[in-house]
Amino acid sequence: MADARPNSGQALHLLGQARLKLGRFAEAREPLERAAKFLPRDPAAQINLAGCLSVLGAHAEALQALERAARLAPGTAAIAHNRGRSLEALGRREEAERAYDEALSIDHRLLPSLSARAALLAARGEWMGALSDLEMALTSRPSDAALRLRRGELLLAQGDWLRGLDDYDARLELPDRLPARWSPDLPRWQGEPPDGRLLVYPEQDDIESDAAVRDTLMLARLPGIDAAIQCSAKVAGWLDLPTVRRGDALDGFTAAVPLRSLPRVLAWSLPSLPPPPPLRLKREPNEPLKGPIGWFSTGEPPPNVAVERDPEHVARCMLVAGDDRAPTHLAAMLGIPTLLRLGPSADWLWGPQRGPSPWYRSVETLDGDAGEALAARLARC
């Protein structure tokens, strides 16, 4: 029909919509752009063009189409929300928040705007406003796993484990999780008295990754529980615990629990954490104040400080400074004095306070931008 009537706005609009439904966004762009020109008073033509452009990453052009749509159909919540999305994609966060405010002034229960505004508020530390938006969204969709997870992460970031841990486990209900996650074909343990052996595993699909190793070292705390830790061969050589490999048969295990769910199922709190898992690896002896300084951070060390960067040599170090990575955790477990740098999006497990950490006796946590304090501490070595 579009070929027969190349200047028919309606025909072009229908063709573009058909291609959108088929996911052929690049092919939909040209007929939708032409339809928007031929139908300058049709807000739907502008909205569909904007949606196509947004998917293709043309956010500035999408914003222009949405502004035309807003003039044609003022007071439309969906248009205001999509303007917010385009503005946010362009890095114009204050304007995006105002667009979400406008959308919510029209429809105070609009879930996408509540969720988007909550993220913006949380990013600048306005926790109460972000939680209020998520609570409102959850009144309409109380079982929404993505919303519950975001609420849980906000609560946990403030140190509220009591309310946040249940919501945090909603991550296990999300069907399409990125990065990829792994889980065994076993019932999930919920903290009830186990009637057999438990498998405790890292969720990361790549069990050799730094994130999987780091979670294993930090969280494999199971005193008095008949369990085996699933881990890489290297980590199995460090831990003085029963271990299994990824891919081993799971005969004999009655249930499984991911490492990051242990704080909930075992009712941990920061003031009363179990001790770290025992190690086979031991700290190498060296003369006091003579060992190397370990540096395991993506940032550069202070000038005039000689450092050891090889994770294989952690056990030789007299002091370690690093990010929230596996070598830094290994140093802490070995009892090496450790300065751990945490950025503004630090893992909720550390809690909101900095200083001596309840996770390891030898660790002091620092804000990632505390360069002068770190340099002064290293200079004394």
C-alpha positions in Angstrom: 0.0 0.0 0.0 2.9 2.4 0.8 4.4 1.7 -2.7 1.1 2.5 -4.4 0.6 5.7 -2.3 4.2 6.9 -1.5 3.0 10.2 -0.1 0.2 8.8 2.0 1.0 9.6 5.6 -1.4 7.0 6.9 0.0 4.2 4.7 3.6 5.1 5.7 2.6 5.1 9.4 1.0 1.7 9.1 4.1 0.3 7.3 6.4 1.7 10.0 4.2 0.3 12.8 4.2 -3.1 11.1 8.0 -3.1 11.0 8.2 -2.0 14.6 6.1 -4.9 15.7 8.5 -7.2 13.8 11.5 -5.7 15.5 12.8 -4.2 12.3 13.6 -0.8 13.8 16.2 0.3 11.3 13.8 -0.4 8.4 10.9 1.3 10.3 12.7 4.6 10.7 12.4 5.9 7.1 8.6 5.4 6.7 7.9 6.7 10.2 10.0 9.8 9.6 8.1 10.5 6.3 4.7 9.7 8.1 5.6 12.3 10.8 6.1 14.9 8.1 2.9 14.1 6.2 0.9 13.9 9.5 2.1 16.9 11.4 -1.1 17.0 13.6 -1.1 13.3 14.5 0.5 12.8 17.9 0.6 9.0 17.4 2.8 9.5 14.3 5.3 11.5 16.4 5.2 9.1 19.3 5.9 6.0 17.2 8.7 7.8 15.4 10.2 8.7 18.8 10.0 5.1 20.0 11.8 3.9 17.0 14.5 6.6 17.3 15.0 5.8 21.0 15.6 2.1 20.2 18.1 3.1 17.5 19.9 5.4 20.0 18.9 8.6 18.2 17.8 10.3 21.5 18.1 13.9 20.4 15.8 13.2 17.4 13.5 11.2 19.6 13.2 14.1 22.0 12.3 16.5 19.1 9.5 14.1 18.0 8.2 13.9 21.6 8.2 17.6 22.0 6.0 17.9 18.9 3.7 15.2 20.3 3.5 17.1 23.6 2.3 20.2 21.8 -0.3 18.2 20.0 -1.5 16.3 23.0 -0.6 18.2 26.2 -1.3 16.5 29.5 -0.4 13.0 28.3 1.5 11.1 30.9 3.2 8.6 28.5 4.6 11.5 26.4 6.0 13.2 29.4 7.6 9.9 30.6 9.2 9.2 27.3 10.6 12.7 27.2 12.2 11.9 30.6 13.7 8.8 29.1 15.2 10.6 26.2 16.5 13.5 28.4 18.1 10.9 30.8 19.8 9.1 27.9 21.2 12.5 26.8 22.6 13.1 30.3 20.2 15.9 31.1 19.1 14.4 34.4 17.5 17.5 36.0 15.3 18.0 33.0 14.5 14.3 33.0 13.4 14.4 36.6 11.1 17.3 35.8 9.6 15.3 32.9 9.0 12.4 35.3 7.5 14.8 37.8 5.1 16.1 35.0 4.1 12.5 34.1 3.4 11.7 37.7 1.4 14.9 38.2 -0.9 13.5 35.5 -0.9 9.9 36.7 0.6 9.5 40.1 0.7 5.7 39.8 2.6 5.5 36.4 5.0 2.7 37.2 7.8 3.5 34.6 8.0 7.1 35.9 8.0 6.1 39.5 10.8 3.6 38.9 12.8 6.0 36.8 12.5 8.9 39.2 13.4 6.6 42.1 16.7 5.8 40.3 17.5 9.4 39.8 16.8 10.3 43.4 18.8 7.4 44.7 21.8 8.4 42.5 22.0 11.7 44.3 21.4 10.2 47.8 17.8 11.1 48.3 16.9 7.7 49.7 13.6 8.6 51.3 12.2 10.1 48.1 13.5 7.1 46.1 11.9 4.6 48.6 8.6 6.5 48.5 8.4 6.2 44.7 9.2 2.5 44.9 6.6 1.9 47.6 4.0 3.6 45.5 4.9 1.5 42.5 4.7 -1.7 44.6 1.2 -0.9 45.8 0.1 -1.5 42.2 2.5 -4.5 41.6 3.5 -6.0 44.9 5.0 -9.1 43.4 7.2 -7.2 40.8 10.6 -8.7 41.3 12.5 -5.9 39.7 10.8 -3.3 41.9 11.3 -5.3 45.0 15.0 -5.8 44.2 15.5 -2.1 43.7 13.8 -1.4 47.0 16.0 -4.0 48.7 19.2 -2.5 47.3 18.2 0.9 48.5 17.5 -0.3 52.0 20.7 -2.4 52.2 22.8 0.6 51.0 21.6 2.4 54.1 22.5 -0.5 56.3 18.9 -1.7 56.8 19.4 -5.4 56.5 16.3 -6.2 58.5 14.0 -4.8 55.8 16.2 -5.1 52.8 17.3 -8.7 52.7 14.0 -10.3 51.8 13.6 -7.9 48.9 17.2 -8.5 47.8 16.4 -12.2 47.1 13.9 -11.1 44.4 17.0 -11.0 42.1 16.6 -14.8 42.0 13.2 -14.4 40.5 14.2 -12.3 37.5 14.1 -14.3 34.3 16.7 -12.4 32.3 19.5 -11.3 34.6 22.6 -9.6 33.4 25.4 -10.5 34.0 24.5 -14.1 33.5 23.8 -16.1 36.6 24.0 -19.8 37.4 22.0 -21.9 39.7 21.9 -25.7 40.4 19.0 -28.1 39.9 18.3 -28.4 43.6 15.7 -27.0 46.0 16.6 -23.6 47.3 17.5 -23.7 51.0 15.5 -21.1 53.1 17.2 -21.5 56.4 15.1 -24.4 57.8 17.0 -27.2 59.7 18.7 -29.0 56.8 17.9 -32.7 56.3 21.1 -33.4 54.4 24.1 -31.8 52.9 23.9 -28.2 51.4 25.6 -26.9 48.3 26.7 -23.3 48.7 27.5 -21.6 45.5 28.5 -18.3 43.8 25.8 -17.0 41.5 28.2 -15.8 38.8 28.1 -17.8 35.6 31.9 -17.6 35.4 33.1 -19.2 38.6 36.7 -18.2 37.8 35.8 -14.5 37.7 37.1 -12.1 40.3 33.5 -11.4 41.4 32.9 -15.1 42.1 36.2 -15.6 44.0 35.6 -12.4 46.0 32.0 -13.5 47.0 33.3 -17.0 48.0 36.1 -15.6 50.2 33.8 -13.0 51.9 30.7 -15.1 52.4 31.6 -18.8 52.8 31.0 -18.6 56.6 29.2 -21.8 57.6 30.3 -22.9 61.1 28.5 -26.0 62.2 26.6 -26.6 58.9 27.1 -29.7 56.8 27.8 -27.9 53.5 30.3 -27.9 50.6 31.4 -24.7 48.8 31.3 -24.8 45.0 34.4 -22.9 43.7 37.3 -22.9 41.3 40.3 -25.2 41.8 42.4 -22.3 42.9 40.0 -21.2 45.6 39.6 -24.8 46.7 43.3 -24.9 47.3 43.1 -21.9 49.6 40.0 -22.8 51.7 40.2 -25.4 54.5 36.6 -26.4 53.8 34.8 -29.2 51.8 34.6 -28.0 48.2 33.1 -29.2 44.9 33.8 -28.0 41.3 31.3 -26.5 38.9 30.1 -29.3 36.8 30.6 -32.0 39.4 27.7 -34.4 40.1 25.5 -33.1 42.9 24.4 -36.5 44.2 24.1 -36.4 48.0 23.1 -32.7 48.2 19.5 -32.1 49.3 19.4 -28.3 48.8 21.4 -25.3 47.7 21.8 -21.7 48.6 23.6 -18.8 46.8 26.4 -17.2 48.8 24.7 -13.8 48.6 21.6 -15.2 50.3 23.4 -16.4 53.4 22.9 -13.1 55.3 19.2 -13.6 55.0 18.8 -17.3 55.6 21.2 -17.3 58.5 20.0 -13.9 59.9 23.4 -12.2 59.9 23.8 -8.6 60.9 26.9 -6.4 60.6 27.6 -6.4 64.4 27.4 -10.2 64.6 29.0 -11.8 61.6 30.4 -15.3 61.7 34.2 -15.6 61.4 35.8 -15.9 57.9 36.3 -19.4 56.5 39.5 -21.1 57.5 42.4 -21.1 55.1 45.0 -23.7 54.0 47.0 -20.8 52.6 49.2 -19.2 55.2 50.9 -15.8 55.4 54.6 -16.0 54.5 56.9 -14.9 57.2 59.0 -11.7 56.7 60.9 -9.4 58.8 58.7 -6.7 60.5 58.3 -3.7 58.1 60.4 -5.4 55.4 57.7 -7.1 53.3 56.3 -5.5 50.1 53.2 -3.3 50.0 50.5 -4.9 47.9 48.5 -2.7 45.5 45.4 -4.2 44.0 43.5 -1.2 42.8 42.5 0.0 39.3 43.8 3.4 40.4 47.5 4.3 40.5 49.4 4.1 43.9 50.7 7.3 45.5 54.0 8.5 44.1 57.3 7.2 45.6 55.7 4.1 46.9 57.1 0.7 45.7 54.3 -1.8 45.4 53.6 -5.4 44.6 50.9 -5.9 42.0 51.0 -9.7 41.5 48.0 -11.4 43.2 50.1 -14.5 43.5 52.3 -12.7 46.0 49.6 -11.5 48.4 50.9 -13.7 51.2 54.3 -12.0 51.2 52.9 -8.5 51.8 53.2 -6.6 55.0 50.3 -4.3 54.1 47.8 -4.3 51.2 45.7 -1.5 49.7 43.1 -2.3 47.1 39.6 -2.2 45.7 36.8 -4.6 46.6 38.5 -7.5 44.7 39.6 -11.0 45.5 43.3 -10.3 46.3 42.3 -7.7 48.8 39.9 -10.1 50.5 42.6 -12.8 50.6 45.0 -10.4 52.3 42.4 -9.6 54.9 41.7 -13.3 55.6 45.4 -13.8 56.0 45.4 -11.1 58.7 47.5 -8.7 56.7 46.7 -5.1 57.5 44.5 -4.1 54.6 43.2 -0.7 53.4 40.1 -1.3 51.3 38.9 1.4 49.0 35.1 1.7 48.4 33.5 3.9 45.8 30.1 5.6 46.0 28.4 2.4 44.6 30.1 0.1 47.1 28.6 -3.3 47.7 25.9 -3.1 50.4 27.6 -5.9 52.4 30.1 -3.4 53.7 27.5 -1.1 55.3 27.4 2.7 55.0 30.1 3.4 57.6 33.8 3.6 56.8 36.7 2.6 59.2 37.4 -0.7 60.9 35.3 -3.4 59.3 33.3 -6.1 61.1 34.1 -8.5 58.2 37.8 -8.8 58.9 39.8 -7.8 61.9 42.7 -6.5 59.8 40.6 -4.3 57.4 40.0 -0.6 57.4 37.6 0.7 54.7 38.2 4.1 53.1 36.2 6.1 50.7 37.6 5.7 47.2 38.5 9.4 47.0 40.4 9.4 50.3 43.7 9.7 48.5 45.5 11.8 51.1 44.7 9.5 53.9 45.8 6.5 51.9 49.0 8.1 50.9 49.8 9.1 54.4 49.2 5.5 55.7 51.4 4.0 53.0 54.1 6.6 53.6 54.5 5.3 57.2 55.5 1.9 55.9 
